[in-house]
Amino acid sequence: MRKSSIPFIILTVLREIGAITVDAFFNPAYAKKYGYTPTNFSTASKSCSSYYTSISRLKKRELIKKRGDIYYLTDKGEKEAFFCHLKGLRSNYSNKNDESKKWDGKWRIIFFDIPEKKRRYRDELRLLLKAVGFKEFQKSTWVYPYKAPNFLKEILFEENIKHYTRLITTSSIEYDLDLKIKFKLE
């Protein structure tokens, strides 16, 4: 797992659990999951200081808000947290070409037509598809011979892009020899 910045981790944790307190953020169960450990910081006080500095900057950028001791994402923060989540998935996903990947004879095809005003979603989706191992078949049409990871399916059904994406599983594509060669299936 890559070492993540504290603001990145805060946004990702908030996206997953909805709200957070200082105690919850420093809970070891979340710490390891989101890429920070006590070794990332020279002292505990530096860790808290970095956390509060990050919280302050996220509040100034209007990505989070606070009610009592609890921090929440704003609408703007929800969007940014989504991109942090995508980047985290992409950087932590290992597309291993090992023997456990057996082709089941089916093709997974993703197409999307995400409008220009949502360009960032489109660009992040392309990067994620490449990280998983999909190959561009045509513009905005990607193909893959293995089962799509569950996290990718969840991303395709995210509220911000679900109306612009489709995932199809099919057992045949006419003249697929070029694809089989591209994926080294024959």
C-alpha positions, 0 to 999 in steps of 0.5 A: 500500500502506498503512503497517503497524505493525511487530507487524502486519508481524511476524505477517503475515511469520511467517504466510507463512514460518513462522519468522523471524530479525532478518536475515530481517525486515529483508530488503528483499524482505520490507520492501517487500512488507509495507509498511515501507521505510527511509523509515518509520523515521527511522534504522536503529537506531530501526527495530531498536529498534521491532522488538525492542519489538514482538517483546517485546510479541508474546512477552508477549501469547503470540503468538510464541515464540523458539527460538535466534535464530528466532521462531515463531507460537504457536497463539494467534499463528496465529489473530491472524496470520490476522486480520492477513493478512485485514486486509492483503488487504482494505486492499491490494485495489483493487476497480477497476470498469474495462473489464477486468472483463467479465462472463462470464455466471456468478455466484459465490455464497458462503455461510457459516454460521460459528458464533458462537464464531468470530464474528471470522472471520465478521465479517472474511470479510464485510468482505473480501467487501465489499472485493472487491465481493460484494453481500449477497444474503441473510444470509450469502449473497453474490453476485458476477458476476466471477471471485473473486480467488485470495486469496479462494478461499484464505481460504475454504479456510483450516482455521478456516473451510473447513467453514463456507463454500461457493463456487458458480459458476453460469451461471443464477439464476432472476430475476436482473434485480435482481442485474444492476441492482445490479452495473450489468450491464444 
